[in-house]
Amino acid sequence: MRSLLYIIAVILVIGWAISVFAYSIGGLIHILIVIAIISLVLGLFRGPSSTAV
């Protein structure tokens, strides 16, 4: 689950960077970066998974 959050965060940061450089929709830029930061923070607070595969 933790790696999934990191993948989502990386995709959102890339989308944010593309929209910053492309000067597209202004509100979308901030929404993407906020969602990416929230995903990273959730991943850090949850810590390592206790389930062994």
DSSP file (Angstrom, degrees, kcal/mol; ACC not computed):
  #  RESIDUE AA STRUCTURE BP1 BP2  ACC     N-H-->O    O-->H-N    N-H-->O    O-->H-N    TCO  KAPPA ALPHA  PHI   PSI    X-CA   Y-CA   Z-CA
    1    1 A M     >        0   0    0      0, 0.0     4,-1.8     0, 0.0     5,-0.1   0.000 360.0 360.0 360.0 -38.5    0.0    0.0    0.0
    2    2 A R  H  >  +     0   0    0      1,-0.2     4,-1.8     2,-0.2     5,-0.1   0.903 360.0  50.1 -64.7 -41.1    2.8    2.4    0.8
    3    3 A S  H  > S+     0   0    0      1,-0.2     4,-2.2     2,-0.2    -1,-0.2   0.839 106.5  56.9 -67.1 -30.7    4.5    1.9   -2.6
    4    4 A L  H  > S+     0   0    0      2,-0.2     4,-2.4     1,-0.2    -1,-0.2   0.897 105.0  51.3 -65.4 -39.6    1.1    2.6   -4.2
    5    5 A L  H  X S+     0   0    0     -4,-1.8     4,-2.6     1,-0.2    -2,-0.2   0.898 110.0  49.6 -63.5 -39.6    1.0    6.0   -2.4
    6    6 A Y  H  X S+     0   0    0     -4,-1.8     4,-2.6     2,-0.2    -2,-0.2   0.899 110.0  50.4 -66.4 -39.7    4.4    6.8   -3.6
    7    7 A I  H  X S+     0   0    0     -4,-2.2     4,-2.3     2,-0.2    -2,-0.2   0.930 112.6  46.9 -62.7 -44.8    3.5    5.9   -7.2
    8    8 A I  H  X S+     0   0    0     -4,-2.4     4,-2.4     1,-0.2    -2,-0.2   0.911 112.5  50.3 -62.6 -42.5    0.4    8.1   -7.0
    9    9 A A  H  X S+     0   0    0     -4,-2.6     4,-2.5     2,-0.2    -2,-0.2   0.912 110.5  49.0 -63.7 -42.5    2.4   10.9   -5.5
   10   10 A V  H  X S+     0   0    0     -4,-2.6     4,-2.4     2,-0.2    -1,-0.2   0.918 111.4  49.4 -64.3 -43.0    5.1   10.7   -8.3
   11   11 A I  H  X S+     0   0    0     -4,-2.3     4,-2.4     1,-0.2    -1,-0.2   0.911 112.6  47.8 -61.6 -42.4    2.4   10.7  -11.0
   12   12 A L  H  X S+     0   0    0     -4,-2.4     4,-2.4     2,-0.2    -2,-0.2   0.886 110.8  50.3 -67.7 -38.3    0.7   13.7   -9.4
   13   13 A V  H  X S+     0   0    0     -4,-2.5     4,-2.6     2,-0.2    -2,-0.2   0.907 111.1  49.3 -66.2 -40.3    4.0   15.6   -9.1
   14   14 A I  H  X S+     0   0    0     -4,-2.4     4,-2.4     2,-0.2    -2,-0.2   0.922 111.8  48.8 -63.0 -43.7    4.9   14.9  -12.7
   15   15 A G  H  X S+     0   0    0     -4,-2.4     4,-2.2     1,-0.2    -2,-0.2   0.888 111.4  50.4 -61.7 -39.2    1.4   16.1  -13.7
   16   16 A W  H  X S+     0   0    0     -4,-2.4     4,-2.1     2,-0.2    -2,-0.2   0.925 110.4  48.9 -63.8 -45.0    1.9   19.2  -11.6
   17   17 A A  H  X S+     0   0    0     -4,-2.6     4,-2.3     1,-0.2    -2,-0.2   0.899 111.0  50.3 -63.6 -40.8    5.3   20.0  -13.2
   18   18 A I  H  X S+     0   0    0     -4,-2.4     4,-1.9     1,-0.2    -1,-0.2   0.923 111.7  47.4 -63.1 -43.8    3.9   19.5  -16.7
   19   19 A S  H  X>S+     0   0    0     -4,-2.2     5,-1.3     2,-0.2     4,-0.8   0.815 110.1  53.5 -71.3 -28.0    1.0   21.9  -16.0
   20   20 A V  H ><5S+     0   0    0     -4,-2.1     3,-0.5     2,-0.2    -1,-0.2   0.943 114.0  41.4 -66.6 -46.8    3.4   24.5  -14.4
   21   21 A F  H 3<5S+     0   0    0     -4,-2.3    -2,-0.2     1,-0.2    -1,-0.2   0.777 116.9  48.2 -73.6 -25.3    5.6   24.5  -17.5
   22   22 A A  H 3<5S-     0   0    0     -4,-1.9    -1,-0.2    -5,-0.2    -2,-0.2   0.562  98.5-136.6 -90.3  -9.0    2.6   24.4  -19.9
   23   23 A Y  T <<5 +     0   0    0     -4,-0.8    -3,-0.2    -3,-0.5     3,-0.1   0.900  51.4 148.7  53.4  44.7    0.7   27.3  -18.1
   24   24 A S      < -     0   0    0     -5,-1.3     2,-0.2     1,-0.3     5,-0.0   0.400  55.8  -8.1 -82.1-135.7   -2.5   25.4  -18.4
   25   25 A I     >  -     0   0    0      1,-0.1     4,-1.0     2,-0.1    -1,-0.3  -0.420  62.2-148.9 -66.6 124.8   -5.4   25.6  -15.9
   26   26 A G  H  > S+     0   0    0      1,-0.2     4,-0.9    -2,-0.2     3,-0.4   0.897  92.3  48.2 -65.0 -44.6   -4.2   27.6  -12.8
   27   27 A G  H  > S+     0   0    0      1,-0.2     4,-1.9     2,-0.2    -1,-0.2   0.824 103.7  61.9 -68.0 -31.8   -6.3   25.8  -10.2
   28   28 A L  H  > S+     0   0    0      1,-0.2     4,-2.3     2,-0.2    -1,-0.2   0.848  97.0  59.5 -63.7 -34.7   -5.4   22.3  -11.4
   29   29 A I  H  X S+     0   0    0     -4,-1.0     4,-1.8    -3,-0.4    -1,-0.2   0.938 109.1  41.8 -59.3 -48.8   -1.7   23.0  -10.6
   30   30 A H  H  X S+     0   0    0     -4,-0.9     4,-2.1     1,-0.2    -1,-0.2   0.860 112.1  54.2 -71.5 -35.8   -2.3   23.6   -6.9
   31   31 A I  H  X S+     0   0    0     -4,-1.9     4,-2.2     1,-0.2    -1,-0.2   0.920 108.9  49.5 -63.0 -43.3   -4.8   20.8   -6.6
   32   32 A L  H  X S+     0   0    0     -4,-2.3     4,-2.2     1,-0.2    -2,-0.2   0.913 111.9  46.7 -64.0 -43.3   -2.3   18.3   -8.0
   33   33 A I  H  X S+     0   0    0     -4,-1.8     4,-2.3     2,-0.2    -1,-0.2   0.875 111.8  51.0 -69.9 -35.3    0.6   19.4   -5.7
   34   34 A V  H  X S+     0   0    0     -4,-2.1     4,-2.3     2,-0.2    -1,-0.2   0.920 111.3  47.7 -66.3 -43.0   -1.7   19.3   -2.6
   35   35 A I  H  X S+     0   0    0     -4,-2.2     4,-2.2     1,-0.2    -2,-0.2   0.895 112.1  50.7 -64.7 -39.5   -2.9   15.8   -3.4
   36   36 A A  H  X S+     0   0    0     -4,-2.2     4,-2.1     2,-0.2    -2,-0.2   0.915 111.1  47.5 -64.6 -42.8    0.7   14.7   -4.0
   37   37 A I  H  X S+     0   0    0     -4,-2.3     4,-2.5     1,-0.2    -2,-0.2   0.906 111.0  51.3 -65.8 -41.2    1.9   16.1   -0.7
   38   38 A I  H  X S+     0   0    0     -4,-2.3     4,-2.6     1,-0.2    -1,-0.2   0.905 109.1  51.5 -61.6 -41.1   -1.0   14.6    1.2
   39   39 A S  H  X S+     0   0    0     -4,-2.2     4,-2.0     1,-0.2    -2,-0.2   0.909 111.3  47.1 -63.1 -42.0   -0.2   11.2   -0.3
   40   40 A L  H  X S+     0   0    0     -4,-2.1     4,-2.1     2,-0.2    -2,-0.2   0.916 112.3  49.3 -65.5 -42.6    3.5   11.5    0.8
   41   41 A V  H  X S+     0   0    0     -4,-2.5     4,-2.5     1,-0.2     5,-0.2   0.915 110.5  50.4 -64.7 -42.3    2.6   12.5    4.3
   42   42 A L  H  X S+     0   0    0     -4,-2.6     4,-1.9     1,-0.2    -1,-0.2   0.909 110.2  51.1 -61.2 -41.1    0.1    9.6    4.6
   43   43 A G  H  X S+     0   0    0     -4,-2.0     4,-0.9     1,-0.2    -1,-0.2   0.871 111.6  47.1 -63.5 -37.3    2.8    7.2    3.5
   44   44 A L  H  < S+     0   0    0     -4,-2.1     3,-0.2     1,-0.2    -2,-0.2   0.899 112.5  48.3 -71.9 -40.4    5.3    8.6    6.0
   45   45 A F  H  < S+     0   0    0     -4,-2.5    -2,-0.2     1,-0.2    -1,-0.2   0.821 107.1  55.6 -71.6 -30.7    2.8    8.5    8.9
   46   46 A R  H  < S-     0   0    0     -4,-1.9    -1,-0.2    -5,-0.2    -2,-0.2   0.794  93.8-166.5 -73.9 -25.7    1.7    4.9    8.2
   47   47 A G     <  -     0   0    0     -4,-0.9    -1,-0.1    -3,-0.2    -2,-0.1  -0.099  40.8 -15.4  71.4-171.9    5.3    3.7    8.4
   48   48 A P  S    S-     0   0    0      0, 0.0     2,-0.1     0, 0.0    -4,-0.0  -0.322  79.0-102.6 -65.9 145.9    6.4    0.3    7.2
   49   49 A S        -     0   0    0      1,-0.1    -2,-0.1     2,-0.1    -3,-0.0  -0.440  20.1-151.6 -70.0 139.5    3.8   -2.3    6.6
   50   50 A S        +     0   0    0     -2,-0.1     2,-0.5    -3,-0.1    -1,-0.1   0.542  69.9  94.1 -89.8  -7.2    3.5   -4.9    9.3
   51   51 A T        -     0   0    0      2,-0.0     2,-0.4     1,-0.0    -2,-0.1  -0.750  67.1-146.7 -89.6 127.9    2.2   -7.7    7.0
   52   52 A A              0   0    0     -2,-0.5    -2,-0.1     1,-0.1    -1,-0.0  -0.768 360.0 360.0 -94.3 135.5    4.9  -10.0    5.6
   53   53 A V              0   0    0     -2,-0.4    -1,-0.1     0, 0.0    -2,-0.0   0.414 360.0 360.0-102.0 360.0    4.4  -11.3    2.1
